[in-house]
Amino acid sequence: TRRRARMSSTREVRELLERAFAPCAELDVVDVSGECGSAFEVRVVSESFRDKSRIESHRAIHDALGSVMGKIHALSVKVAKAP
């Protein structure tokens, strides 16, 4: 039998973002998939985004979540900016 891939948890996504963009002035991770771990909205405010374009900032978030992106069906980056 084929096992279903485990979806990501809000905690797992948060930890990856905290590690990549510490210290964060603001970090919100919301599971918008009804807690099944397949869709997230994120808001990240960090000095890491200083002098980066919007596309560069969004790409950095996707890269930081690389290990779980295969389990996430939808990722909405609401905010990715410097303080």
C-alpha positions in Angstrom: 0.0 0.0 0.0 1.0 3.5 -0.7 1.5 5.8 2.3 0.2 9.3 2.2 2.9 12.0 2.6 2.7 13.7 6.0 1.8 17.4 5.6 3.7 20.2 7.3 2.9 21.6 10.7 2.7 25.3 11.5 5.5 24.7 14.0 7.7 23.1 11.4 7.2 26.0 9.0 7.8 28.6 11.8 11.0 26.9 12.9 12.4 26.9 9.4 11.6 30.6 8.9 13.0 31.6 12.3 16.2 29.8 11.6 16.6 31.4 8.1 15.6 35.0 9.0 16.6 35.4 12.7 16.1 37.7 14.4 12.6 38.3 13.1 10.8 41.5 14.0 7.6 39.8 13.1 6.8 36.2 12.1 3.3 34.9 11.6 2.5 31.5 10.1 -1.1 30.5 9.7 -2.4 27.2 8.4 -5.2 28.2 6.1 -6.0 24.6 5.1 -8.2 23.8 8.0 -5.3 22.5 10.0 -4.3 19.8 7.5 -1.0 21.4 6.8 -1.3 21.8 3.1 -1.6 25.6 2.8 0.0 28.4 4.7 0.0 32.2 4.8 3.2 33.8 6.2 4.3 37.2 7.2 8.0 37.8 7.8 9.6 41.1 8.8 13.4 40.7 9.1 16.6 42.7 8.5 17.4 39.8 6.1 15.2 41.5 3.5 16.9 44.9 3.6 17.8 46.0 0.0 16.1 42.9 -1.5 13.4 43.2 -4.1 10.0 41.6 -3.5 10.8 38.7 -5.8 14.2 38.1 -4.0 12.4 38.2 -0.6 9.8 35.7 -1.7 12.4 33.5 -3.3 14.4 33.5 0.0 11.3 32.3 1.9 10.6 29.5 -0.6 14.3 28.5 -0.3 14.1 28.5 3.5 11.1 26.2 3.3 12.8 23.9 0.7 12.7 20.8 2.8 8.9 21.0 3.3 7.8 22.7 0.0 7.0 19.2 -1.5 4.4 18.7 1.3 2.8 22.2 1.0 0.3 22.7 -1.7 -0.1 26.5 -1.3 2.1 29.1 0.2 0.9 32.7 0.3 3.6 35.2 1.3 1.6 38.2 2.7 4.6 40.2 3.9 8.3 39.8 3.3 10.1 43.0 4.2 12.6 44.7 6.4 11.4 46.5 9.5 
